[in-house]
Amino acid sequence: MTTSTTVRSPLRLYGRSGELAILETLLARLGAGRGSTLVLTGAPGLGRTALLRHALDLSGPEAPAPGNARGAPVLLHATAAPAERLLPYSGLHTLLCSAPGPLPPPVAGIPRPDTAPTALLDLLTTLGALRPLLVCVDDAHAWDAGSRAALVFAIRRLTPARRVAVLLTAAEQHAGERDFTALPSLRLGPLDRSASRALLDRLTGGRADPGVREELLREAAGNPRLLTALADRLTEDQLAGRGGLPQPLSGGESLLDAYAAHIDGLPDDTRLLLLFAAAAEEHEPEGTGADAAVLLRAGQLAGVDPGLLSPAETLGAVRIDGGRVHFTEPLLRRALLRRAPLARRRAVHRLLATVLDGPHRTLPRLVQRACAATGHDPALAEALARAAGPPRPHADRAAALSRAAALSTDEALRGERFAAAAEHAWLAGDPGRARALLTRVRSVPAPGRAHYVRGLIALRDGPAADAGEALLTAAELLAPHDRGRAVGALLGAAEAAWLTGDVPGYLHAMNRIGGRERPPGRSHDPALDPALDPAPDPAPDPALDPALDDFRAGMCAVLDGRTDDGRALLRACLDTGDRTGDPAVLLRSGIAALVLGEVDAACRAGARALAAVRAHGPEALLPQALEHLAYGELRAGRHARARVHAYEGLRAADRLGQRNAAAALHAVLAMAASVEGDGAACTEHAASAAADAGPHGLGQAATLATWAVARADLAAGRHTRAAARLAPLVLNGPRRGHFAALMLAVPCFVEAAVLAGRGEEARAVVPEFTAWTAWTADPQAPAQLARCHALLAPAGEAADRYEEALAHHARSSGDFERARTELLYGQWLRRQRRTREARDPLRDALVAFERCGARVWAERAAGELRAAGESVAGSGPVDLLTAQQRRVARCVAEGATNREVAVRLSVSPRTVDHHLRNVFAALGVRSRTELARLLDRDEENAANP
């Protein structure tokens, strides 16, 4: 046992906020004189020692670091130190047990420790009586059996009053070695994607090429030690994507050996079956495990009883579920394959290829043959490429084509096959794999398909302007031989321009689709030159898609100012969309509907597109389908539905690495929160949207986020601030908002500007809004225009304008906008001393705001109604909460932890904790149990008024 006088800054532990909070609670309890015990368990490399070191950093500025990170056997007599060497901090003693050593000399008043359980208990009790004591034991599983038993004996007899806290780290133990299972434990899991990315950025200084970064993250599987080892082995050129990555990646061999050692005690035949299972997953989709029936046949062919897999299941190395064999730790599978000699591995793959017979197993059989190959094999590569055709899932096709590329001898063909594999990986919803495959495209000049995939990835997760340029380049390269993908690239470039608000760029890309700026080329026919498209799945010729031509011509006409021509063409696009099940066509139909103002048609198209993507894919379109539907519901005034779809879209966007879609969805959620009156949620979602909208040039998301915060200000009565936020968006100038959203924000600006005394600025934007209202079919626009006129009208005309607005509202749905008009009308009547007349619109506004969950707006209406002389009935306790607070409270009452609530609501755990504290304060409860009871009573009262 050694001490250190060096003051060390605490380690940055990524993705461990929950675990760190638990450790801090343990130390806080100990500081208050209450002892406790915690065992940190988990697979190798997940950070058990780092967490223990963090506890030592918290307990004392000079606390010793664990000296036995590798888990050398620790003798029980090393668990104590002389009293003068105990390190005090905030009244705590710290004992670190991490390495064998001699018995310490006797100290007056403290008994000499030995291996007797009662002696250890007496020692800890004595030290705890002097001062609260923290005992840290690293890698306790490495102690001998007698010492482990003595330690557990002492710990289980330590009561909280003895002021001793024990923090152990231990590997997950094998059957028959479960000494610590009776103690409170915390199992560490792999880091999530966000934490792994943050750690890698720290390790590499953020210099890693995106494709290299994704490959490292995939190989590390959330293991921080392995991620560190893999990154350390790369050269600067490899890290920057200028040099090819080694295949497989090197680094972390000792860690993988530790995983493989988990099964060393199993019989030889069991370990052979595990090797079969590891090899069989090579032809299976990731995460699905190995087919138990295939392992049964392989075992029989090898003369091994398949029943011998049971010891591995008992050990916890695998689990058998629904005819599938899954490794409990993905890195164990990789460790088994790495440790097996190359000749043995190839023999296993050849045997598996033998048992995978029949035409329905052609692709799995070819994959196993590829794994057994000793070098390049053009014939096998061609067979794999041909077998990777439709209707196979995109993930299977990506895997097969990447193997076909690796077996190819021709460099150009190899590059095309890697690019094709990357495209299918992207469509399967795996942009990380797609980026990693693109790093292996080395042919010069770079194939257009590689530019195409890079552009698609950047369109969803990068600067939109960069994506547009990449896609325009791809269109030029693809036009001579792949007309379908060339048009797809131009559509992507047009979308990139739309996202940024670049009207000329949008028209440029769309006009090239129409032939005005199109380079000559032919439709792609793979039969003419099969080497150009190694996967027999040419994109469809757009000449056969009249709906696309209507969409292109209609959008160009509208943005050119030829609105009548554009309206007719876009309506034809809507009619075509009603007869298709293609999600891409349906999404374009939804865009056309929104441009026309046909919000109900947009919602129908969005719902059908979502259903089509869920049924048939591709997975990459899921965030866009949910985003379009959520935005359509928002435009229709159905804010609760918009919120539900937006939260689901956020989860999909995070899982698929599509930050641009996430920014748009955060903006939708900010808009919904501004209606519901949850200012904190509105601000948080708007900030999340802006975090990517700014760097990536997402003008539409940025406009919506700013509008949302301004509307929240308006709801709270902060008219001057709301007008200041909205003025740059709607007034002419360099900071004007996105062309597709700025007209929608005009009514809010007019209201805020008039109430803030900026009437002349409000008048300046009404003519343009009037022209837009005359053209759009948006059902809310006529009523909003009449409301703007009422706000700006002289006293003698305002009442007629408000009545006109209410008459328009009566012909359309949408409680929220109607209630806003009624609130303003009631306010105006009351200020005109027409108090009795003001009560009816104010009462209607209050009811409508309550019906659509607009709490702050309802409070404003209630205040105006009271000022008009009418009493307002009290509400239940839950009505005191904001919408987001109610959602957090309901999740907690259902038994969810703060972290589970954060995942469910797509917010941070810290935000959940903030809301929960406010909920407790607002409702006067002190525990989750009291909260659940109060919510249950509130529901009963609502059901039985």
N, C-alpha and C positions, 0 to 999 in steps of 0.2 A: 504494500500500500504506500503510495507516494503522494506528496502534496505539491502544489504549484503555487508560486507567487505571481505568476503572469496573469494580468487581467485580460480576459478574452471577451470579444464582443459576441453576443448570442448568434447562433447559426440561424440562417434564413431557412425555415422548413416550409416548403411549398405543399399546399393541399392538405395540411394537417391542422386546420383551425379548430376543428372539433376535438381532436386529441389534445391539442395544446390547452384548450379551455378546461378539459377534464383534469389535466395535470395542475393547472393553476388553482382549480377548485380544491384538489387534494392538498396542495401546499397552504392554501388559505385556511382550510380546516385545521391543519396541523399548527399553523401560527396562532389559531384560536384555542389550541390545547386539545384538539380532537384527532385521534389517530385513525388511520385507514390503510387498506392494502390494495394494490393494483398490479396485475400481471400484464405486461405488454407482450403479445404474441404475434406471430406472422411469419411468412416465408422469408428466406434469406434476402437481404438487400433492400428491404422495405423501410428501414430507418428506425429499428427498435433502439439501437444505441444512440442515434442522434436525438431521439426524444428523451432518453435518460440523461444525456448530456444537457439538454435544454432544462430539465428539472434541476440539475446541479447548478446551472447558470442562474436560475431563479432563486435557488436557496442560498447562494453565497458567491460573492465576487471572486473568491479565491478557491472555490470548490474544485477538487481534482477532476480531471477528465477520465472517463473510463479507459482503463489501460489494457483491456482484454477484448478488443473488438472482434477478434477471431474466435473467441470462446474457448480458450485453453482451460483445462480443469481447474476449478477453484476449490481450495481446501476450506473447510468450515472454520478452522482456527484463524483464517484471515479476515473474519467478519468484524473484528473489533480493532480499535486503536487506542493508544493512551489518551486519557482525557485531555491532556494539554494539546494534542494534535487534532482534536475535533474542531471543526471550523464553524464558528458562530456567525450567523447572519440573521438579523431581525429576531434574535432569540432562539434560533434553531441550531441544533447539532446536525452534521452530515457525516454519515458513514458510507464509504464507497467500498464495495467488495468486488474486485475485478481481477485479482491475480493471486496466485499462491505466494506465501511468504512465511517467515518465522513467526512463532507466537510472540506477541508483544510482551514487553516486560510488565510485571505486576504494577498496578497503580493503586495508591492508597484509596481505600473506600470502594474500589470496583473489583469484583471477583474476576479471577483469571478465566477466560473462556475455554471451553473444550468442546468436544463433539457431543456431549450429552444434551438431549433436547431441553431438559429442565435448566441446565446451566446457561444455555443460550437465552432461554426465556428470562432467567434471572438477570442476565447481563443487559438485555434490552430494556427490561423493566426498570433497572437501576439507572441506566442512562436517561431514559425518558422521564424519570422522577427529577433529575437534575435540570433538564431543559428539554423542550420538544425535540424529538429525534427523527431525522429522515434517514432511512437505510436504503441504499441503492445497490442492487445486485444485477450485474450485466451477465447475460447468457447463463442463467441459473440452471438451464437444462444440462450444462456441461459438468456440473458437480457430480460426484459419485452418489450412488443411490442412498447410502446412509446419511450423507450430509443433506441431500434434498429432503429426506424424510424428517430430519431434525429441524430444518428450516421451516417446513410446512407446519410441523408440530408447534413450534414457537409462535409462528404467525397466527395460527388459528386460535391461540389462547390469549392473544393480545386484544384487550378490549379498547374501545375508543378513548376511554378515560386514561389509559396509560401513556398517552401522548407520544405514540410511536407510529410513524407512517412508513410503510415498506413498499418500494417500487422495484419490481423485478422485470427483467426481460427474459424471454424464453422462446425457443423455437417451438412450433406446433409439434407436440410429442406423438410418438408412435403408440400403437396399442400396447398396453402393458407398462407404459411409462407415463402415466397420467398423474404425476404428483401434484401438479398445480391446477388441475381442473376444478377443484373444489373452491378455489380462491376467485375473487372478482377479477375479471379479465377484460381486456380490450384488444380485439384482433385488428391488426393493421391490414388494410387492403391496398391494392395498387393505386398509384396516383391517377386522378382523372386527367383527361386530355389537357384541360386548361393549366393544371398545375405542372404537368410534364412539360408543356410548352414553355412555361415561365422558367422552369429549372434549366431547360436546354438553352434558352436565351441567355441566362446568366452564365452558363458554362462556356458558351461560344461568343459572348458579347453581342449576340443578335446578328452574327455574321453568316449564319448558315443559310444556304440556298433553300428555298421552300421545299423543293423536292428532296433534298438531302435531309432536311429537318423532318419531313414526314416519314422517311425511311428509318431514321433513328428512333422516332417515337414509336413506330410500328414494332421495330425489333426489341425495344426496351420493354414493351407491354406494361408500362406504368411502374417499372422497377427503377427507383432513383439511382441505385448503385450501378446497375447495368447500363443505364443511360449515360452516366458519367464515364464509365469504362469505354463504351462505344465511341463517344465523342472525343475522348482523349487519344484514340488511335488514329484519327483522321488527320491528314495533312491540311494545310491552309487551302491548297488547290482543291482537294476533295471536298472540304467543307463549303467552299464557295461554288461548287458545282462545275469547276473547270476540269476536274479529273474524274475518271470513273471510280465508283465505289467498289471496294473489294466485295466479291460474292463468294461465300457469305461475309457479312461484316465481322471483323475481329474485335476482341475485347470481351472482358467479363467471363473468361474461361473458368476462373476459380469459382465464380458465383454459380455458373451452370453446373460445375462439379458438385457444389453443395446441394443443388436441387437433385441431381442424379443420385447422390448418396442416400437420399430419402428411401430408395428402394433396394439398397444393397443387401438388406437382410432377407429379401424375398427369394423363393426358389428360382433356379435358372429358367425353368419352363415358364414361370409367371413373368419373368423379365423379358423372355422372348415374345410372349403375347403382348406385353406392353410395347415392345418395339414394333410389332405388327400394327398395333393401334396407332402409334405415332406415325408410321409410314402411310397407313390408310387415310389419314386426314389430309394427305397431299392432294387427293382428288375430290375432297369434300369441300363445300362452302365453309368459310371460316366460322368457327363457333358452333358447328352442327355436330361435331364429334365423328366417330367412326361407326360404320354399320356393323353391329354385332354379328349379323349373319355372315358377312365377309370374313370377319375374324374367326368365326367357327369353321368355315371351310379352309381358311389358311392354316389354322391350327391342326385340323385333321390331316391336311396334306403334309405338314411338317412333323406329324406324329406326336403332337402335344394335345393333352386334354384341355379343351377350352374352359372347363370348370375351374382350372387353376388360376383364372383371373380373379376369383373371389378373394384371395389373400390381398391383392392390390386394392380391392374395394374396401376391405376391412381396414387396411392401413390408411385409407383416405387419399390414395394416389389417384384413383379414378372413381367415377360414379356411373352406374348403368341405369339408363332412364329411357323407357320407350323404345327399346331395341337399339339404342345408341350408347356408345362408350365415350365418356367425356373425361379428359384430364382435369382434375380440380385446379391445377396450376398450369397455365399455358406454357410457362417456361420449363416445366418438367418435360413436356413433350419435346421441346427443342433440345433440352439437355440430353435426352435419350438418343436422339438422332445424331447429335454432335459426338457423343462418347462412343457410339458404335463404330467399329472399323469400317472403312469405306467398302471393302469387299463384302462384308456382312450386310451392310445397308443395301447395296445393289442386289444382293441375293434375295433379301426380303421384298424389295420392289418387284423383282422378276416373278417371285412366287405370287404376289398379290395380282400382278397382271394376268397370271395363269387362271386364277379363280374368278376374275372379273370377265366372265364369258357372256356371250349373247349380244345382239345388236343394240339393245338399250344401254349397254355398258361400254360402248365404243370409246367415248371420251375418257371415262375413268381409266380404262385399260391403257389407252395411249399415254395418259399422264403418268401412270406407273412405269410404263416403258421408258418415258422420257427421264424419269428419276433414276432409272437403272442405266441410262446411256453413259458411255465412256468418253464421248466427245461429240463433235458436230455430226448431225445426221439429217441431211436435207430431205430424205424421203419421209422420215418420221415427222419432221417439221411440217411438211406439206400435208401429211395426214391429219396432224393436229389442227392446222389452220382450216382445213375443210370440215373437220368435225365440229369446229367452233362456230357453227352457223345458227341462224334462227331455227326453231323458237327457243333455243337454250337461254337461260337467264344471263344477263349481262355479266354477272360476277364469274360464272363458269367460263364464259367466252374470254374474259380478260385473263383468267388464269391460264387457259389453254394457249392463247395467242402469245403470252409472255414466254411460255416454254417453247413454243414454236420459234419465236425470235431467237432465243438462246441457242437453239439447235441449228440455226440457219448459218450458211457460210457466206452468202452474198450480203455485203454490208448495206446496200440500199434496201434490199428485201428485209433484212433484220430491222432497220430503222422503221420501215413501214409497219412491220408487225408489232413492234413495241408501241408505235403511235396508235395503232388500232386497239391494242390491249389497253392503253391509257384511256382511249375514248370509252370503251366498255366499262372500265373501272369507274370513270366519272359518271356514266349513266346509271351504274349500280349504286351510286351514292357514296363512293369512296374516293374523294379527291386526293387524299394523301397517297393512296396507292397509284393514282393516275400521275401525280407529280413525280413519284419515285420512278415510274416507268419512263416518263419523258426524259429523265436524266440519262437514260441509256440510249436515246436516239442520237446517233453520232454521224449519220450520213450527211454529206455536203453536196449540193445545198440542202438545207433542212427541209424535210417533206412538209407539204402544206397541211397535212393532217395533224402533224405535231403542233404547228402554229394554231390550228383550229381548236385543238383541245386546250392548249395554254390559254387561248382567248376565252373559252367557255369557263374555265376555272377562275380566271381573273374577273370575269363578269359577275361572278357570285361571291368572290372573296378577294377583291383587290380594287385598285383605282379604276373607275369605270373608263376614264379616258385611255388608259393603257390597254385595257381590254379591247376597246374599239379599234385601236391601231393594230393590235395583233390580229384581230378578226378581219380587218380590211386586207392585211397582208396575206392571210390565209386564203381569202376569197380569190386573190390574184393567182396564187400558186395552184389552187384547186380547180379553177375555171376550165383549163384545157382538158381535164380528164375526169372530173367529179363534180358535175354541175349541181347535184343535189346538196352536197356539203358546202359548195361555194355559196349557194343561196342561204343555207343555214348560217354561214359565217356573216353574210351581209345582214341578215335579220338580227344576229347578235350584236353587230356593230351599231345598227339602228337602235336597239334597246339600250346599249351603252350611252348613246347620245341622248336618248330620252331620259335616262337616269340623271344625267348631268344638267339637263335643260338646254341642250345644244340643238336648236331647231335646224340650222343649216346642216349640221352633221347628220341629223336624222334624215333629212330630205336627200342628202348625198347618197347615203347607204341605200335608202329605199328606191331611189331612181335607178341605181345600178341594178337592182333586182328586176326593175321593169324594162331594162335594156337600153336606157338612155346613155348610160356610162358603162355598159357591160362589155368586157373583153370577149372576143369571139371564142367559142368553145363548143364542145359536143357533150351530149348527155353521156354519162358514164355507163359503159357496158363492160362488166368484168370479164366477159368471154373474149373480148378483143385483146386484153392484156391482163391476165389474172395476177401478174406480179404486182400491179399497181394497187390492188386491193386484196390483201391476203385473206381478209374475212369476207365471204361472199354475201355481203349485206349492203349493197350500194344504197345511198340515200335516195328517196324517191325523186323523180324529175318534177320540179315545181311547175313545169308547163302543164302538168296534169292536175293541178290544184287551183281551180278557179276561185275558191274562197281566198287564197293567198293574194291573188291579183286584185280582187275587190278590196281587201284590207289594205294592201299597199297603196293602191290608187286613191282610196278614200281618205286614208290618213294624210297622204301628201296634199290632197285637195284642201282638207281642213286647215292644215298648217300653212298652206299657200294663201289662205283667205278665200278660197272658192268653197264657201260653206255649203251652199245648196248642192253642188256636185258631190261634195264629200258626204253629205248626209245620205243621199241616195245610194252611193256605193257602200257605205258602212251598214245601211239597213239590209242590203243584199248579203253582206257578210254575216249579219245576224241570222238571216233566213237559212244560209248554208250551215251555220253552226248548229242550228236546231236539228239537223239531219245527220250529225256525225258523232262518233264516240272517241275521236282522236283528241287527247288532252291538249296538244299544242294548238290545234284548230280551235278548241273550246276556249282556251286562254286568250287567243286573239279575238275571238267573238266577244269575250267579256270586256276586253279593252275597248273594242268598238262601241259596245253598249255604254260604257262609262263616258267615253268621249261624246256620245249622243245625249247623255243624261238619262238613259233608260236603265235606271239603277236596279229595278226588279229583274230585268233581263240579264244584267250583269251578274246578279246573285245566282240566277238559275244556271248560267254558263259556268260560274265558278264552282257551284256545287256539283255539276256534272263532271267538270274537269277533275275535281278532287276524287270523286268516285272512280273515274277511269284510271287515275294514277294509282289509287289504292288497289284496284283490281289487277291492273296489267303493267304498271310502271310507266316510265322509268322512275326509279327512286329519286333521282336528282331533281325531278320536277315537283316533289312534294312540298317543299317550302314555298315555291311560287304559287302553287294551287291554293294553299292555305292563305297566303298573303293576299291574293286577288279576291278570294271569297271574304276575308276579313275586311278588306277595304270596301268592297261592295256593300256589305252589311253596315259598315260605318256610314257610307253615303246614304243608305236607306233609312238611317236613324235607328237601327237595331243594334244599339251599342253593346248590350250584354252578349249577343251572338258574336259580334265582332271580337269581343274580348276572348271568348272561348276559343275561336278559331286562331286568333293571334297567339295565344299562349301555346297551343299545339304547334303552330308554325315555328315559334321560337325554339321549342324542343327539337323539332326536326332540323331547323337551320343550324343549331349548335351541334347536333349529332353529325350532320353532313358537312360541317365546316363552311357554311355559307353566311359570312358575316354581313354581306350587303342585304340579303333578305332579312336577317335579324334586325338590322337598322330600320328597315321599313316597317317591320312588325312592332318594334319598340315604339315607333312613331304612331302607329295605329293604337297601341295600348295607351300612349300618352293622351291621344285624342279621347279615347273612351274614359280615361280617368278624369279628364277635364269636364266631362259631362257629369260623372258621378260625384264630383266634388272632392276627390281624394288628391289634395294638392301634393302630398309627399310622393305618392305613386306617379303622378303626372310628371313631376320634376325629375324623378329617378329614370323613368322610361325615356323622357326627352333627352336627358344627359346621355343615356346609353345609345340612343339613336345618333346623337351628335358626335359621339366618340368615333364612330366609323364614317358617318355621313360627311364630315369635314375632310378627313384625309383621303377618302375614296371619291370625293366629288359627287355625292348623292344628293342632288339638289332637291328632288321631290321629298325625300325623307327629312331633310333639313327644314324645308318649308313647313311640313306637317308638324314637326316637333316644336318649332317656334310658335306656330299658331296654337298648338295645344297649351303651351305654358301661358300664352296671352289669354286664352279663353278661361283658364283657371284663375288668372288675375281678375278677369271680368266677373267671374262668378263670385269672387271674394270682395268685389267692390273696389278693386284697385284699377280704376279706369285709366288714370294717367299712365301707369306702367304698361297696361295692356295696349294702349294706343302707341306708346313708344316702341313696343316690340313689333307691332304689326305695320307701322308706317313704312319702314324700308321694304317690306314684302310687297305691298300693294301699290305704292307710289312709284312713278317712273324714276329710274335711277340704276346705278351699277349693282345695288344689292337687292334688286327686285327678285321676288320669289319665283318658284318653278311655274312655268306657263300653264301646267295642267292643274295646279292647285290654288293659284293666287286669287282667281275669281271666287272660289269657295270661301275664302277668308274675308272678302270684302264686307259682308254684313256685320261681322264681328268688329272690324275696324271702324265702320261707320258708327256703331253703337258706342264703342269706347271713345272715339274721337269727339262725338257730340257731348257725351257726359263729361269729358275732360276739357271741354271748351276749345276744341280744335275743329270747329264746324267747317271752316273753309277747306281744310284738307279732306274732310269727309265728302264734301260736295264734289271735289275733283275726281273722285273715283267712281261716282255714281253713273256717269254716262257710259263708261265702258261696261259696267255691270249691267246696265240696261240693255246694251247691244247683245251681251252674252245671254241674258234672259230671253230675249226674243228668238234666239237660235236654239238654245238647249231645251231638251225635254225633261230636265230635272224637275220633279214635281214641287220641290221646295222653293225654287228660284222666284216665281211670281210673288209668293207671299213675302219672301225676304226682301224683294225689291220694294214692295209696298211699305214694308216696315222701315226701310231706309228712308223712303220719302216722308213717312210720318215723323221720324226723328228729326228731319231737316225742315219740316213744314212749319209755317207760322201757326199760331195758336188756333186761328179760325179754320184751318184745313186739316190739322193733325188727326182729329177724331175720325174724319171720313177716311183718311189714309189707313188708320188702324183697323177700321171696320172692313176696308177693302182687303187688307192683309188677312184678317180672320176669315173672310169669305173664301179666299184662296186656300187657306189651311183646311177648311171644311171639305175641300175636294181632294185632299191627299192625306196620307197617313203621316205619322211622325209626331209623337207627343212632345218631344223636346223642343223643336222649333216653334210649334204652336204655343207651348207654355211660355217661351221667351217673349213672344209677341204679346201674349196676355199680361205678362208681368210688366212689360214696358208700358202697355196701354193703361193698366191699373195705376202704375206710378204716375203717369201723366195726368190721369183723371184726378188722383188725390192731390197732386200739386196745383191743379186748377180749382181746388176746393169743391170738387164734385165727388165728395167722399162716398155717398151712398152708391153712386154709379160705379165707383172703383171696386167695390167689394166683389161683384160677380166675376170680372176677369181675374182678379187676384185669387179668388177662391178656386176658380178653374185652373189657374196656373199652379197653385199649390198641389192640387190633386194630381195634375199631370206630371209634375216634377217628382212627386212621391212614387207614381206608378213606374216611371223609368229610372228610379234609383238615383236621381240627381239631388243628393242630400244638401249641398251648400246652396244650390239654386232654390231648393224648397225652403231653406231657412230664410233666404231673402224674401221669398213670396210670403212666408208666414209673418215676417217682420212688417212688411208693407200692409198686410191684412190687419195686423194688430193696430198699426198706425191709422188705419181706416176705421177703427172702432169696433172690430169684430174679434171676439176671443177665439183663440186657436187651441184645440184640445191637446193635452199632453201626449207624449209618446212613450213607448216602452224603452227599457234601458238600452237595448241593442241599437235603437235608433240614434243613440248618442255617438255611435261609431261611424267612421268613414267606411266607404265600400271596401277598401283594401283591408282595413282593420277587421271588418266583419268576415272577410274571406280567411284571414289569418286565424281569427278566433274560432271559426267553424272547423278549420283543419286541425287546430290544436285540441278542440273539444272531441274530435273523432279519434284522438290518440296519436297524431303525427308528431314526430320530433321537429325541432326548429329546422334541422337540415332537410328533412323530408318536405316540410312546408315550403322551404326555399326552392327546392327542385320542382315542386308542384306548381308554384306560382311564378317560376322563372325570375326570382329575385335573389339577393345575397342573404346568407344566414344572419348577417348583421342587421339587415333591414327587417327581417322577421323579428329579431330580438327587440328592435326599436318599436315596432308596431305592437308587439305583445306587451311590453312595459306600459305603453299608452293605453292599451285595452284594460289591463289590470287597474290602472289608475282611474280610468273613466268609469269602470263598472264597480269599483270598490271591492275587487276580489283579490285573494292572496295566493291562489294555487290554480293549477289546471283543472283539478277536480271541481272546485267552486265555479270555475268558468263554465265547465260542461253542464253543471246543474242549472246555472242561471240561463244558459241558452236553451236547455230543455224546457224550463218553465216558460220562457218567452215564446217558444213555439207552441206550447200548450195553450197559452193565453191567446195567441193569434188564431189558433184553430177553434177556440171556444170563447169568442168575444162576449 
